[in-house]
């Protein structure tokens, strides 16, 4: 591996980790979302510092081209992120529906009270 490619890999992995940590620090990213990104960044950093690790793991698993392992792990990581976001979206939709129902019931209750008061005021 050329020194430029080696340095690019290490710097890219460090950049990802810095962006995730800075997003956590500024509270733009929650911890439960950052776990997968930190894991991916650390994995990328390890593989970029020790490139032989990728060859060893690929051979251990039985993957003939180590780059295919990188693509597989990347796709798996993105798939897990999508599942995590889908579950949170479902939860938020359920909570939004419950809040809308509660607000509708409260508006009905307020309307009934106002009508009752108007009826008393008319007497």
C-alpha positions in Angstrom: 0.0 0.0 0.0 1.4 3.4 -0.9 2.0 5.9 1.9 -0.4 8.4 0.4 -3.2 5.8 0.3 -2.3 4.7 3.9 -2.4 8.3 5.1 -5.7 9.0 3.3 -7.3 5.9 5.0 -6.2 6.9 8.4 -7.2 10.6 7.9 -10.6 9.6 6.5 -11.3 7.3 9.5 -10.2 10.0 11.9 -12.4 12.6 10.1 -15.5 10.4 10.6 -14.7 9.9 14.3 -14.2 13.6 14.8 -17.4 14.5 13.0 -19.4 12.0 15.1 -17.8 13.1 18.4 -18.3 16.8 17.6 -22.0 16.1 16.6 -22.4 14.4 20.0 -20.7 17.2 21.8 -23.0 19.8 20.2 -26.0 17.6 20.8 -26.8 17.3 17.1 -26.6 13.5 17.4 -27.9 11.4 20.2 -25.8 8.7 21.8 -28.0 5.8 20.6 -27.5 7.0 17.0 -23.8 7.5 17.4 -23.0 4.0 18.6 -23.2 2.5 15.1 -21.3 5.4 13.5 -18.6 5.3 16.2 -18.3 1.5 15.7 -17.9 1.9 12.0 -15.4 4.7 12.4 -13.3 2.7 14.8 -13.4 -0.3 12.6 -12.3 1.9 9.6 -9.5 3.3 11.7 -8.3 -0.1 12.8 -8.3 -1.4 9.2 -6.6 1.7 7.9 -3.9 1.5 10.5 -3.4 -2.2 10.2 -4.3 -3.0 6.6 -3.3 -6.7 7.0 -6.2 -7.1 9.4 -8.7 -6.8 6.5 -6.9 -9.5 4.6 -6.8 -11.7 7.6 -10.5 -11.3 8.5 -11.5 -11.8 4.9 -9.5 -15.1 4.7 -10.9 -16.2 8.1 -14.5 -15.7 6.9 -13.7 -17.2 3.4 -14.1 -14.0 1.3 -11.6 -14.1 -1.5 -11.5 -10.3 -2.2 -11.0 -8.2 1.0 -12.7 -5.2 -0.7 -15.9 -7.2 -0.8 -15.8 -7.5 3.0 -15.6 -3.7 3.3 -18.6 -3.3 1.1 -20.5 -6.0 3.0 -19.7 -4.4 6.4 -20.6 -1.0 5.1 -24.0 -2.2 3.7 -24.7 -4.1 6.9 -23.9 -0.9 9.0 -26.2 1.2 6.8 -28.9 -1.5 7.0 -28.7 -1.4 10.8 -29.0 2.4 10.8 -32.1 2.2 8.6 -33.7 -0.3 10.9 -32.9 1.9 13.9 -34.4 4.9 12.3 -37.5 3.0 11.1 -38.2 1.7 14.6 -37.9 5.2 16.0 -40.1 6.6 13.3 -42.8 4.0 14.1 -42.6 5.0 17.8 -42.8 8.7 17.0 -45.8 8.1 14.7 -47.6 6.1 17.5 -46.9 8.9 20.0 -48.1 11.6 17.5 -51.3 9.7 16.9 -51.9 9.4 20.7 -51.2 13.1 21.2 -53.6 14.1 18.4 -56.3 11.9 19.9 -55.7 13.5 23.3 -55.8 17.0 21.9 -59.1 16.2 20.1 -60.7 14.9 23.3 -59.5 17.9 25.2 -60.9 20.3 22.5 -64.2 18.5 22.7 -64.2 18.8 26.5 -63.4 22.5 26.3 -66.1 23.0 23.8 -68.7 21.3 26.0 -67.6 23.4 29.0 -67.9 26.6 26.9 -71.3 25.6 25.6 -72.5 24.8 29.2 -71.2 28.2 30.4 -73.0 30.0 27.5 -76.2 28.2 28.4 -75.9 29.3 32.0 -75.1 32.9 31.0 -78.2 32.9 28.7 -80.4 32.2 31.7 
